[in-house]
Amino acid sequence: MSHLRLFAADTATQPLFESSDSSEISAVLAKAGIRFEQWQADAPLTAHSSQAEILAAYAADINRLKAERGYITVDVISLSANHPDKTALRQKFLAEHSHSEDEVRFFVRGQGLFCLHIAGKVYQVLCQQNDLISIPAGTAHWFDMGSEPEFSAIRLFNNPDGWVANFSGSDIATRFPLLM
């Protein structure tokens, strides 16, 4: 189940707000400029579905976003608990960073925790299967896939080079809870 926790950026001890209601999550995030939606596949998928099958199952929503926001590259990324570089990859994404383009992720399966540092607050968004999150360019954030990652996500990019991070050097991400 999707979940949102909102903290003051200077303390991670007590959330200012918490919800698992997708409509409420979407409304709170929209006020901060973050898109949060839930999609349904147009075709049945399994854990072994190919990238082409996954993209075809969500083609209508993908094409809507591409037309709306000008995304030019779309792919599917999958990571499993048996990936040999899972620990290094987790560490890389845990450092606060931003991008010169939107970061758009749709969870086909599994989960991930996006932490957004906006206007003195930290929004922790647990995204799960059927959740889309779109983080605007320049928004400071970090991502936790957990110690035993198991997810597939559709990514949309404006930049044909894909994921390019600008790290802030801040240690803020170390002060907030992570996925186990």
Secondary structure, 3 states (H helix, E strand, C coil): CCEEEEEECCCCCCCCEEECCHHHHHHHHHHCCCEEEECCCCCCCCCCCCHHHHHHHCHHHHHHHHHHHCCCEEEEEEECCCCCCHHHHHHHHHCCEECCCCEEEEEEECEEEEEEEECCEEEEEEEECCEEEEECCCCEEEEECCCCCCEEEEEEECCCCCCCCEECCCCHHHHCCCCC
